């Protein structure tokens, strides 16, 4: 399925803003992304398997919070990073 990657995480995807990944759940998809792009999952998910505070995940333009969410091959996943600064 299509995964949209924000600019701050594109160093993991060789600067690609859109990549393909597979998985029957959101958790599976993130493991597949990490297999293809090592280190990416850690930037999205904490050591406690929770979505990091500054990350928002959307499936088909609806925000999701559960990694156990079932996915379909036609789904589109978007990763959003919150902006911060000082």
C-alpha positions in Angstrom: 0.0 0.0 0.0 1.0 3.6 -0.4 2.8 5.3 2.5 3.4 9.1 2.4 6.5 10.0 4.3 7.1 13.6 5.6 10.2 15.5 4.7 11.9 15.1 8.1 11.9 11.3 7.8 12.9 11.1 4.1 16.5 10.6 5.0 15.5 7.0 5.8 13.7 6.5 2.5 16.4 7.9 0.2 14.4 11.2 -0.1 11.3 9.4 -1.4 8.1 11.1 -0.3 6.0 8.0 -1.2 6.9 4.4 -0.6 5.2 1.1 -0.7 4.8 -1.3 2.2 2.7 -4.3 3.2 1.0 -5.4 6.3 -2.4 -6.7 7.6 -2.2 -4.2 10.5 -0.6 -0.8 11.0 1.9 -2.5 13.3 2.8 -5.0 10.5 3.1 -2.1 8.0 5.6 -0.3 10.3 7.7 -3.4 10.7 7.7 -3.8 6.9 8.8 -0.2 6.5 11.6 -0.7 9.1 12.8 -3.8 7.2 13.0 -1.8 4.0 14.2 1.4 5.6 16.1 0.6 8.8 15.6 3.0 11.7 12.4 4.5 10.4 10.0 2.7 12.8 12.0 4.0 15.8 11.3 7.5 14.7 7.5 6.8 14.7 7.1 4.3 17.5 8.4 4.3 21.1 10.1 1.4 22.9 6.7 0.8 24.5 5.1 0.3 21.1 3.2 3.6 21.2 3.0 6.3 18.6 5.4 9.1 19.5 3.8 12.3 20.7 5.0 14.4 17.8 3.8 11.9 15.2 0.3 11.5 13.8 -0.7 8.6 11.6 -3.6 8.8 9.1 -5.2 5.9 7.2 -7.3 7.1 4.3 -7.2 10.7 5.7 -8.5 9.7 9.1 -6.3 9.9 12.2 -5.6 6.6 13.9 -4.0 5.8 17.2 -4.2 2.0 17.4 -1.3 -0.1 15.9 -3.7 -3.1 15.8 -5.9 -1.3 13.1 -6.5 -3.7 10.2 -5.4 -2.5 6.8 -6.4 -3.2 3.2 -4.0 -3.2 0.3 -5.8 -0.2 -1.2 -5.4 1.9 1.9 -3.2 5.0 2.0 -1.1 5.7 5.1 0.2 9.1 5.9 2.8 9.9 8.5 2.8 13.5 9.8 5.5 15.1 12.1 4.6 18.0 14.3 6.7 21.1 13.8 8.6 22.5 16.7 11.1 25.3 17.2 12.3 27.9 19.5 
